[in-house]
Amino acid sequence: MSPLTRIVTLSLAAPILASAIACGSIAERRGATVLFASGADLQSINPLLTQHPLARQVQRYVLFTTLARYDSALQPQPYLARAWEWSADRRTLRFRLHPGIPWHDGRPTTAHDAAWTIDQARDPATGYPRIADLANLAAVRADDDSTLTLAFRAPPAAFPDVLTDLAVLPRHLLDTVPAGRLREAAFNEAPVGNGPFRFVTHEPNRRWVFTANPAFPAALGGPPRLARFIVVVVDEPTTKLAALTSGELDFAGIQPAHAEFVARDPALGVMSYPLLFTYGLVFNTRRPPFDDPAVRRAAALALDRQEIVDGYLYGRWAAARPRWSR
């Protein structure tokens, strides 16, 4: 069983990543440019506003940086934060950031950027999709340019996963925008990051273009080997598969039903990697009958998760265990 099937929970549109690997292909003739197909536009490049899974990966690994990120065993490791430490009672988490990591406009990334980003995520007016994951956070402060301190109401059970997902944003370009109007910010159309790639252009419903950042610090992994990374929008699964097999695309998420076909093609490869990717039922708990936890549990138990995995996802993913909430 691959890491993918161990980790990923139910999705009714579960992608499987395939790549073109043939010699002499169109992909080779493009040189150090990779075309990555997405079934839809990236929704938003602003991590405070995004639910689209691929957009969130582009934010974390292409354009921006997160305080921490998971390794191949899904253990949190330092990234923009070079280290962290818990207080004795585990109610305070202090990060030491790499000093002077430049934004792509030349300004340094500081703990003030990280504190501002987290505070915006905590503001209900922003509409951050994972605001509930910050409910235990009592206070955020930047002690200086490279020290960030988080205070929790109760000791977290583990390192907060949300800190591996929420990319840090440049405060100096966004702090004049009210939280409720961040969706209208000009920054969303011409973002400035601090990651291994710089934003070049966005053609709505067609493509996002990023170019390598030659100044990306060695402490964070150094400059990328690719010259350009392009996300192209291909919304029809069979068109995407045809473009992949012809070499017009380098990577594409494919339907589980196509995985065996792709695996038989020597010019293509099916890639498996750890991924936290969750879909779930969301109830309005302010109205009956879903204000009753027993009813919510009954609805969750009525789902045959394994049947969905076996029948729709061709056994390639794994069903998550129900997570109960009051």
C-alpha positions as CSV (number, residue, x, y, z in Angstrom):
1,M,0.0,0.0,0.0
2,S,1.5,3.4,-1.0
3,P,1.8,6.4,1.3
4,L,-1.1,8.0,-0.7
5,T,-3.5,5.2,0.1
6,R,-2.6,5.3,3.7
7,I,-3.1,9.0,4.2
8,V,-5.7,10.4,2.0
9,T,-9.4,10.5,3.1
10,L,-12.5,10.4,1.1
11,S,-12.9,12.6,-2.0
12,L,-15.5,12.3,-4.7
13,A,-13.0,13.8,-7.2
14,A,-9.8,12.2,-6.0
15,P,-6.9,13.1,-8.2
16,I,-4.0,10.8,-9.0
17,L,-0.9,12.5,-10.4
18,A,0.6,11.2,-13.6
19,S,3.8,12.5,-15.3
20,A,5.2,12.3,-18.8
21,I,8.6,10.5,-18.8
22,A,9.2,9.5,-22.4
23,C,12.4,10.3,-24.2
24,G,12.2,12.6,-27.1
25,S,8.8,13.9,-26.0
26,I,7.5,17.5,-26.4
27,A,8.1,17.8,-22.6
28,E,11.8,17.4,-23.2
29,R,11.9,19.9,-26.0
30,R,10.5,22.5,-23.7
31,G,13.7,22.5,-21.6
32,A,13.5,23.4,-18.0
33,T,9.8,24.3,-18.1
34,V,7.1,22.2,-16.5
35,L,3.4,22.3,-17.5
36,F,1.1,21.1,-14.7
37,A,-2.5,20.6,-15.6
38,S,-5.3,21.7,-13.2
39,G,-9.0,20.9,-13.7
40,A,-10.0,24.4,-12.7
41,D,-8.4,27.8,-12.2
42,L,-6.5,28.2,-8.9
43,Q,-9.4,30.2,-7.3
44,S,-7.1,32.6,-5.5
45,I,-3.4,32.8,-4.9
46,N,-4.0,34.3,-1.5
47,P,-3.7,31.6,1.2
48,L,-6.1,33.4,3.5
49,L,-8.9,32.9,0.9
50,T,-8.2,29.5,-0.7
51,Q,-9.8,26.1,-0.5
52,H,-8.7,24.8,-3.9
53,P,-6.2,22.0,-3.1
54,L,-3.7,22.7,-5.9
55,A,-3.8,26.4,-5.2
56,R,-2.8,25.7,-1.6
57,Q,0.1,23.5,-2.8
58,V,1.3,26.3,-5.2
59,Q,1.1,28.7,-2.4
60,R,3.1,26.6,0.0
61,Y,5.7,25.2,-2.3
62,V,6.0,27.6,-5.3
63,L,5.2,31.2,-4.4
64,F,5.3,31.6,-0.6
65,T,6.8,29.8,2.4
66,T,5.1,28.4,5.5
67,L,6.6,28.4,9.0
68,A,6.9,24.6,8.9
69,R,6.3,21.9,6.4
70,Y,5.9,18.1,6.5
71,D,8.6,15.7,5.6
72,S,8.0,12.5,3.7
73,A,6.9,10.8,7.0
74,L,4.4,13.6,7.6
75,Q,6.4,15.0,10.5
76,P,6.6,18.8,10.8
77,Q,10.0,20.3,10.1
78,P,11.3,23.9,10.1
79,Y,11.0,25.9,7.0
80,L,10.7,29.7,7.2
81,A,11.1,29.2,10.9
82,R,14.5,27.7,11.4
83,A,13.5,26.3,14.8
84,W,10.8,26.4,17.5
85,E,10.4,25.6,21.1
86,W,7.5,24.9,23.5
87,S,7.2,26.3,27.0
88,A,7.2,23.9,29.9
89,D,3.4,23.9,30.1
90,R,3.1,23.6,26.3
91,R,0.9,26.7,26.1
92,T,3.5,28.9,24.4
93,L,5.2,28.1,21.1
94,R,8.1,30.3,20.1
95,F,9.5,30.4,16.5
96,R,12.9,31.6,15.4
97,L,12.7,32.7,11.8
98,H,15.5,32.7,9.3
99,P,16.5,36.4,9.2
100,G,16.3,38.5,6.1
101,I,14.5,36.1,3.7
102,P,13.6,38.5,0.9
103,W,10.2,39.1,-0.5
104,H,10.4,39.3,-4.3
105,D,10.2,43.1,-4.1
106,G,13.3,43.1,-2.0
107,R,11.8,43.8,1.5
108,P,12.8,41.3,4.2
109,T,10.4,38.7,5.6
110,T,9.9,39.2,9.3
111,A,8.0,37.8,12.2
112,H,5.7,40.8,11.9
113,D,4.6,39.3,8.5
114,A,3.9,36.0,10.1
115,A,2.0,37.6,13.1
116,W,-0.1,39.7,10.7
117,T,-1.0,36.7,8.5
118,I,-2.1,34.6,11.5
119,D,-4.1,37.5,13.0
120,Q,-5.9,38.0,9.7
121,A,-6.7,34.3,9.6
122,R,-8.2,34.5,13.1
123,D,-10.4,37.4,12.0
124,P,-13.9,36.1,11.0
125,A,-14.2,39.0,8.5
126,T,-11.4,37.5,6.4
127,G,-13.2,34.2,5.8
128,Y,-10.2,32.0,6.2
129,P,-11.4,28.4,5.6
130,R,-9.5,26.9,8.5
131,I,-10.3,29.5,11.1
132,A,-11.6,26.8,13.4
133,D,-8.1,25.4,13.6
134,L,-7.0,28.6,15.3
135,A,-9.7,28.7,17.9
136,N,-7.3,27.5,20.6
137,L,-4.9,30.4,19.8
138,A,-5.2,33.1,22.4
139,A,-2.6,35.6,21.2
140,V,0.1,36.2,18.5
141,R,3.0,38.5,18.8
142,A,6.2,39.4,17.0
143,D,8.8,39.9,19.7
144,D,11.3,41.2,17.1
145,D,12.0,40.7,13.4
146,S,12.9,37.1,13.7
147,T,10.9,35.9,16.8
148,L,7.3,34.9,16.7
149,T,5.4,33.8,19.8
150,L,2.0,32.0,19.9
151,A,0.1,31.6,23.1
152,F,-2.6,28.9,23.4
153,R,-5.6,28.7,25.7
154,A,-4.9,25.0,26.3
155,P,-1.9,22.9,25.4
156,P,-2.3,21.6,21.8
157,A,-2.2,17.8,21.4
158,A,0.4,18.2,18.7
159,F,2.2,20.7,16.5
160,P,-0.6,22.8,14.9
161,D,-1.1,21.4,11.4
162,V,-2.5,24.7,10.2
163,L,1.0,26.3,10.5
164,T,2.2,23.9,7.8
165,D,-0.7,25.0,5.5
166,L,-1.0,28.8,6.0
167,A,1.7,30.5,3.9
168,V,3.0,33.8,5.3
169,L,2.0,36.9,3.4
170,P,3.8,40.3,3.0
171,R,2.2,42.6,5.6
172,H,3.6,45.8,3.9
173,L,1.5,45.1,0.8
174,L,-1.7,44.1,2.5
175,D,-2.1,45.7,5.9
176,T,-4.0,48.7,4.5
177,V,-6.7,46.4,3.2
178,P,-9.6,45.7,5.6
179,A,-10.0,42.0,6.4
180,G,-13.5,41.9,4.8
181,R,-12.1,43.2,1.5
182,L,-9.1,41.0,1.1
183,R,-10.8,39.2,-1.8
184,E,-10.8,42.5,-3.7
185,A,-7.1,43.3,-3.1
186,A,-5.0,44.1,-6.1
187,F,-2.3,41.8,-4.6
188,N,-4.4,38.8,-5.6
189,E,-3.9,39.5,-9.3
190,A,-0.2,40.4,-9.0
191,P,1.1,38.6,-5.9
192,V,4.6,39.1,-4.4
193,G,5.9,36.0,-2.7
194,N,9.1,34.9,-1.0
195,G,9.3,31.4,-2.3
196,P,11.4,29.5,-4.8
197,F,9.4,30.9,-7.8
198,R,8.2,34.4,-8.7
199,F,4.8,35.2,-10.1
200,V,4.9,36.3,-13.8
201,T,1.4,36.4,-15.1
202,H,-2.2,35.0,-14.7
203,E,-4.6,34.5,-17.6
204,P,-8.0,33.7,-15.9
205,N,-9.2,30.2,-16.6
206,R,-6.1,29.6,-18.8
207,R,-2.8,29.6,-16.9
208,W,-0.6,30.8,-14.1
209,V,3.1,31.4,-14.9
210,F,5.9,31.3,-12.4
211,T,9.6,31.7,-13.0
212,A,12.5,30.5,-10.8
213,N,13.8,32.8,-8.1
214,P,17.6,32.7,-8.4
215,A,17.9,34.4,-5.0
216,F,16.0,31.7,-3.0
217,P,18.2,31.1,0.0
218,A,20.2,27.9,0.4
219,A,19.0,27.6,3.9
220,L,15.5,27.0,2.6
221,G,16.5,24.7,-0.3
222,G,18.2,27.0,-2.7
223,P,17.0,28.1,-6.2
224,P,14.8,25.6,-8.1
225,R,16.2,23.5,-10.9
226,L,13.3,24.5,-13.1
227,A,13.3,27.7,-15.1
228,R,9.5,28.0,-15.2
229,F,6.5,26.4,-13.7
230,I,3.2,26.8,-15.5
231,V,-0.2,25.7,-14.2
232,V,-2.5,25.3,-17.2
233,V,-6.3,24.9,-16.9
234,V,-7.7,21.8,-18.6
235,D,-11.2,21.2,-17.3
236,E,-12.2,18.0,-19.2
237,P,-10.6,14.8,-17.9
238,T,-10.3,13.0,-21.3
239,T,-8.8,16.1,-22.9
240,K,-6.3,16.3,-20.0
241,L,-5.4,12.6,-20.4
242,A,-5.0,13.0,-24.2
243,A,-2.7,16.0,-23.7
244,L,-0.7,14.0,-21.1
245,T,-0.2,11.0,-23.4
246,S,0.8,13.2,-26.4
247,G,3.4,15.0,-24.3
248,E,1.7,18.4,-24.4
249,L,1.5,18.2,-20.5
250,D,4.1,17.1,-18.0
251,F,1.9,16.5,-15.0
252,A,-1.8,16.1,-14.6
253,G,-4.2,14.9,-12.0
254,I,-6.2,12.0,-13.5
255,Q,-9.3,10.0,-12.5
256,P,-8.8,6.8,-10.6
257,A,-10.4,4.9,-13.4
258,H,-7.6,6.0,-15.7
259,A,-4.7,5.0,-13.4
260,E,-4.3,1.4,-14.8
261,F,-4.3,2.7,-18.4
262,V,-1.6,5.2,-17.5
263,A,0.4,2.6,-15.6
264,R,0.6,0.5,-18.8
265,D,2.0,3.3,-20.9
266,P,5.8,3.3,-20.8
267,A,5.9,7.0,-21.6
268,L,3.9,7.9,-18.4
269,G,4.3,7.3,-14.7
270,V,1.8,7.3,-11.8
271,M,3.2,9.2,-8.8
272,S,2.3,8.4,-5.2
273,Y,3.1,10.7,-2.3
274,P,1.8,11.5,1.1
275,L,-1.1,14.0,1.1
276,L,-3.6,15.3,3.6
277,F,-6.8,15.8,1.4
278,T,-10.1,15.8,3.2
279,Y,-13.7,16.1,2.1
280,G,-16.5,15.9,4.7
281,L,-20.1,16.6,5.5
282,V,-20.7,20.0,7.1
283,F,-23.8,20.5,9.2
284,N,-25.5,23.7,10.3
285,T,-25.4,23.0,14.0
286,R,-27.6,26.0,14.9
287,R,-30.7,24.2,13.4
288,P,-32.4,20.9,14.3
289,P,-31.9,18.1,13.8
290,F,-28.2,18.7,13.4
291,D,-27.9,20.6,16.7
292,D,-27.9,17.1,18.2
293,P,-24.5,15.4,18.3
294,A,-26.2,12.0,18.1
295,V,-27.9,12.9,14.8
296,R,-24.5,14.1,13.4
297,R,-22.9,10.8,14.4
298,A,-25.7,8.8,12.9
299,A,-25.3,10.6,9.6
300,A,-21.6,10.0,9.6
301,L,-22.0,6.3,10.5
302,A,-24.6,5.9,7.7
303,L,-21.8,6.5,5.1
304,D,-20.2,3.4,3.7
305,R,-16.7,4.9,3.3
306,Q,-15.1,1.7,2.2
307,E,-17.7,1.2,-0.5
308,I,-16.8,4.7,-1.9
309,V,-13.1,3.9,-1.8
310,D,-13.6,0.5,-3.5
311,G,-16.2,1.4,-6.0
312,Y,-15.5,5.0,-7.0
313,L,-11.8,5.4,-6.2
314,Y,-10.8,1.9,-7.3
315,G,-9.3,1.1,-3.9
316,R,-6.5,3.7,-4.3
317,W,-7.3,5.9,-1.3
318,A,-8.3,5.2,2.3
319,A,-11.3,6.1,4.3
320,A,-10.8,8.4,7.3
321,R,-12.2,7.5,10.7
322,P,-15.1,9.8,11.8
323,R,-14.0,12.8,13.8
324,W,-16.6,13.7,16.3
325,S,-17.4,17.2,17.5
326,R,-19.9,18.6,19.9
